[in-house]
Amino acid sequence: MTRIDTTFAKLRAEGRKAFVAYIMGGDPDLETSLAVMQGLPGAGGDIIELGVPFTDPMADGPTIQLAGQRALESGQTLEKTLEIVRRFRAEDTKTPIVLMGYYNPIYNRGVAQFLADAKAAGVDGLIVVDLPPEEDSELCIPAQEAGLNFIRLATPTTDDRRLPKVLQNTSGFVYYVSITGITGAAMAQATEVGPEVARIKASTDLPVIVGFGISTPESAEAIAKVADGCVVGSAIVKEIAAGKPVSDVLNYVRSLSEGAHRG
């Protein structure tokens, strides 16, 4: 079992939903993103998604695109993102970390080398948004053989014919994208999300976590009620982009996690 599996088992035993917090590695610089990351568990973050900045982030909306740009301009690389993980792990050996990004930086490093380095650093799972199930042999299956969860995204356009393909090699959890389009583009609606989560859960025993369009404690609570938890990314990144102190960012995260945990 990975830390992700252990965390969900613990949450189930406690009757609680998961709160997943996303930040971009190196935004606005390495030390600030590390400080925010180190504070996330204490602010109620059950799982941390750490973005790997990339020059062509096609699935991301303006907020996360700009975060990636700031990170790249400050000198952030895949290696430095793994450094953040290593430094986080020096103090926290329990909180799951999922790297979220695109295949190009991994391909450039070499899949075998990347997986060895990620595992050694303390990464637990991967979300690679531009590798479809048809390319599972490229990274998904090697990642799982290396002991890393490979988390797949399902969307409102993932119909009943496509869903089995999406789920076939997924592990850890299923990330349901609540809206059609890019991150940060609209508000998630629990009335629309609920039936879709139920449809996915009918085909898998994995937890289903909902992301995109969640920015208030109320929306986190509403979405968590119809799923196994929620992810907040763009809204947290906006707080960082505004130049707020780390303590203020973490207070905002705490308000969101409390909403999700009421779900």
N, C-alpha and C positions, 0 to 999 in steps of 0.2 A: 504493500500500500504506500502511496505517496503521501506527502503532507496534505495535499488537496483531499484525497480520500479520507484521511484521518480527521480533517477539519469538518467535512460534511457529516461524517459519522457522529462526531461530538455534537454538532449543531442539531442533528436529528434527535439525539438522545436528550438534548435540552429543550426540544420543541421550539427551536429558534430558526429564523431565516438568516441567510448569509448576506453580508454587506461586502461588496468588492469595490475597492477604490483604485482608480487608474491615475497615474501620473506619467509624464514624459521624462525619461532618463536624461539628466543634464539640463533641464529647463528650470530657471534661466541659466543655471550653471551646475556643475557636479555637486558642489558642497550643499547648495540650497536644496536640490532635489533629494539628496541623501538625508538631509535634516527632516524634510517633510516625510520621506519614506519611513525613517526611524520612528516618527511620531504616529504613524497611521494605526498600528495595532492598539496603542493606548487610546486612540480616538474611535475605536470600534471597528476598525477594518479587519475583517476575517481573512481576506485574501487580498494580495496586492498585485495589480497588473502594472508592469513597468514597461513603458513604451520604449522601443528602440528607434531613434530618429532616422528618417530616410528622406532622400531628396524628392521622391515622387510618391507621396502617400495618398493613393487614389481613393481609398475608402474613408478618409478622414475629412471632416469639415474644416472650416477656416480656423476655429479655435485650436484644434490639435495640429493642423498644418503649421500654424504660426509657432506653436510650442516646439515642434520639431525643427523649425527654422532657427529659432533662438538657440536651441540645444546645439545644432550643427555649427552655428556661428560662434558658440563658446568653446568649440573644439570637441564636442561629444562624438564618440565613436562606439562601435559595438564592443570593443575591448573595454572602454571606459564604463559602458553600461554594465558589463560583467564585473567591473571593479566595484561599482555601487552595490551589486548583489553581494560580493565577497565581504565588503565592509559592513553591510547590514547583517550578514550572517554571523559576524564576529560577536554581535550582541543578541541576536534573535535567531534561534534555531528551529522555531516552531511555525511561524507564520508562512503560509505558502506564497511563493512568488511565481507569477506567470509572465513570461516575456511576450509582448505583443508587438508585431511589426510585419515586415515584408521579407520575402525570400532572398532578395538580392544580396544584402550584407552577409547572410548565412552562406549562400552559394560562394561568395567571394572568399570567405574564410575557409571553406571546405566543410561539408556536412559532418564528417567524422570528427574533425578537429573541433568544430563548434559544439557538437553534442558532448564531447568529452570535457570541454572547457565550461559549458553551461552547467553540467552535472556537478563538476568539481566546485564551481562557484556557489552552488546551492539553489539553482533554478529547479522548479518543480514541474512546470508545464509551459507549453508554447501555444500561441495563437498566431498563425501566419495567414494573413487574410487573402493572399493572392495565390495560394496553392489549393486547387480544388481536389476533391476526392480521387479524381482520375490520376492525380500525381502522387498518390499515397506512398509509392515506393521511393519517391525522391527524399522525403523527410519524415513523414508521419510514422511509417512503420519503423525506420531506424531509430526515431526518437523514443518510441514506446519500448523498443528492445533495449535502449539505453536507460530505461527507467523514468522517462519523462512522459507526463500526460500530453496528449495532443488534442487540443480543444477546438471543436469545429463550430462555425457560426451557422445558424438557421435563420431564415428571414421570412417575412410575409409572403414572399414569392416561392418559397420552398414547398412545392405541392406534394401530394401523397406519393407520386411516382418518384420524386427526387429525394424525399426524406430518408428512405432506407440507405441510399448511397451516402448521404451526408453522415448518417449515424454509424456506418459499418465499422470504422476504425477509430471513432471518437472515444476519448476517455477523460476522466476527471469531472467534467460537466459539459453541458451543451449551452452555448451562449446564444440566446434568442435575441435577434436584433428587432426591436419593437416597431420600427418604422422603415419604410422604403426610402433609401437614399443614404446620405452621408451623416457622420456623427454631428450631434449638436444642432440638427436641422428642425426638429419639431418636438412637441411634448408627447410622451407615451401615454396611452389611454388604457387603463386596466380593463375596461369593458371590451376592448378589442384584443388585448393581449391574452386575457384569461382563456378563451377558447383555443387559441393557438398553442399556448403552453400545454393545455390538456391534450391536444392532438399529438404533440411531440412526446409527452409522457406516456401516452398509450403505446408508443413504439420503443421506449427505452427505460431502463431503470436508473439512468444517470440523472443527477439534479439538473434542473433547467433554470438558468440564471438569465434575467432580462436586462439588457442594456440599451442605450440610446434614449434620449428624451427625458431623463430624470434629473431634476435639479433642485427639488425642495424636499423637506422631510415628509410632507404630505404625499407627494408623488412616489417617494421611495416606499412609504408604508403601503400605499394602494397597490403598487406593482408587486411588492413582496407578498401581499396577501394572496395573489393569484399565481405565484411562482415559488421557487425555492430560495429566492433572493434576488438582489438587483446589483447592477454595476453603475457607478457614476464616474464619468471621465471628464467630459467637456466642462461641466460646471465647476469641478475642482480646479481644472487647468486655468479657467478664467480667474479664479481667486489668486492663483500664483502669478498669472500674467498682469494682474492689477498691482503687483508689487507689494502685496500685503505681507505682514510679518508671518513667519512660520506658525506662530501660536494662533493667529487669526484664521489661517488656512485650516489648521487642525480643529479649531472650534467649529468651523463650518462643516468639516467632515463628521465631527461628532454629532451634529444635529441631524445629518443625513443618516448616519448609522443607527441612531436612536429611532428614527422613523422606520427604517428597514427592519430593525429588530422587533418593532411593534407589529409588524406584518403577520 
